């Protein structure tokens, strides 16, 4: 499932995070790439510091507090977040994310955009599939989730600066198709309750969701 979620972080807070990121030291982004991805990765990532950790912690709290993110990802675990920066000429060539990062199985990849799209040229996240290449470039404070099984790349930045936070989720629901079914059920249940309140059909859908979770969830 591919999902864009807008305004995960309030614009005013995003502006503060960008200002704080501007004062951070950055290092070669290839340090965090896998063996083969390292060959095509040319970007920067924020070096360890208390200030960097504060920025990443704020982003992590916003993600975990967002009901759509939680419903789509159903996190069991997450990798440490990475604050990445692309300046003019920097890019990340076609690659697939490592299946295991530390003790986390990567089921879902995500990019949380911190730069407004009109402040840099190029730099779109490109998702490759058997039909087409999908370009993603969202407003600051928005996050894009996609299966970690996909081939993807970041177009070269031709001007400006692309700042984003990236991370990976190990979901309690391992299969992507099952996650989508549960996500759709969540939305249907919420809409039914908003329109008609508690009803026999509402209870049936809740029972179905709970029973599917019992069948599919990893504890």
Secondary structure in CASP SS format (residue, H / E / C, confidence):
PFRMAT SS
TARGET T0000
AUTHOR 0000-0000-0000
METHOD secondary structure of the structure
MODEL  1
X C 1.00
X C 1.00
X E 1.00
X E 1.00
X E 1.00
X C 1.00
X C 1.00
X C 1.00
X C 1.00
X C 1.00
X H 1.00
X H 1.00
X H 1.00
X H 1.00
X H 1.00
X H 1.00
X H 1.00
X H 1.00
X H 1.00
X H 1.00
X H 1.00
X H 1.00
X C 1.00
X C 1.00
X C 1.00
X E 1.00
X E 1.00
X E 1.00
X H 1.00
X H 1.00
X H 1.00
X H 1.00
X C 1.00
X C 1.00
X C 1.00
X C 1.00
X H 1.00
X H 1.00
X H 1.00
X H 1.00
X E 1.00
X E 1.00
X C 1.00
X E 1.00
X E 1.00
X E 1.00
X C 1.00
X C 1.00
X C 1.00
X H 1.00
X H 1.00
X H 1.00
X H 1.00
X H 1.00
X H 1.00
X H 1.00
X H 1.00
X H 1.00
X H 1.00
X H 1.00
X H 1.00
X H 1.00
X H 1.00
X H 1.00
X H 1.00
X C 1.00
X H 1.00
X H 1.00
X H 1.00
X H 1.00
X H 1.00
X H 1.00
X H 1.00
X C 1.00
X E 1.00
X E 1.00
X E 1.00
X E 1.00
X C 1.00
X C 1.00
X C 1.00
X E 1.00
X E 1.00
X E 1.00
X E 1.00
X E 1.00
X C 1.00
X C 1.00
X C 1.00
X C 1.00
X E 1.00
X E 1.00
X E 1.00
X E 1.00
X E 1.00
X C 1.00
X C 1.00
X C 1.00
X C 1.00
X E 1.00
X E 1.00
X C 1.00
X C 1.00
X E 1.00
X E 1.00
X C 1.00
X C 1.00
X E 1.00
X E 1.00
X E 1.00
X E 1.00
X E 1.00
X E 1.00
X C 1.00
X C 1.00
X C 1.00
X H 1.00
X H 1.00
X H 1.00
X E 1.00
X E 1.00
X E 1.00
X C 1.00
X C 1.00
X E 1.00
X E 1.00
X E 1.00
X E 1.00
X C 1.00
X C 1.00
X C 1.00
X C 1.00
X E 1.00
X E 1.00
X E 1.00
X E 1.00
X C 1.00
X C 1.00
X C 1.00
X C 1.00
X C 1.00
X C 1.00
X E 1.00
X E 1.00
X E 1.00
X E 1.00
X E 1.00
X C 1.00
X C 1.00
X C 1.00
X E 1.00
X E 1.00
X E 1.00
X E 1.00
X C 1.00
X C 1.00
X E 1.00
X E 1.00
X E 1.00
X E 1.00
X C 1.00
X E 1.00
X E 1.00
X E 1.00
X E 1.00
X E 1.00
X E 1.00
X E 1.00
X E 1.00
X E 1.00
X E 1.00
X C 1.00
X C 1.00
X C 1.00
X C 1.00
X H 1.00
X H 1.00
X H 1.00
X H 1.00
X H 1.00
X H 1.00
X H 1.00
X H 1.00
X H 1.00
X H 1.00
X H 1.00
X H 1.00
X H 1.00
X H 1.00
X H 1.00
X H 1.00
X H 1.00
X H 1.00
X H 1.00
X H 1.00
X H 1.00
X C 1.00
X C 1.00
X C 1.00
X H 1.00
X H 1.00
X H 1.00
X H 1.00
X H 1.00
X H 1.00
X H 1.00
X H 1.00
X H 1.00
X H 1.00
X H 1.00
X H 1.00
X H 1.00
X H 1.00
X H 1.00
X H 1.00
X H 1.00
X C 1.00
X C 1.00
X C 1.00
END
